[in-house]
């Protein structure tokens, strides 16, 4: 893909890229059906996919730390029992 960048005054970034004809037809179809600009369709799909991947990463991070803290306090122990043992 060719990704020549041109800056616009609106603070957005223009990316020129190439795509297969079939993909361009599908993009035009989506834009027509959804009554949106093709750039809006691309932006929304990118944001949707990015958010889904971020959520997968967050879930994986949580699963990775799950159990890290288990075993620190046994099931039969409580904070109260630990305090009373310290006072002895």
Secondary structure, 3 states (H helix, E strand, C coil): CCCEEEECCCCCEEEECCCCHHHHHHHHHHHHHHCCCHHHHHHHHHHHHHHHHHHHHHHHHHHHHCCCCCCCCCCCCCHHHHHHHHHC
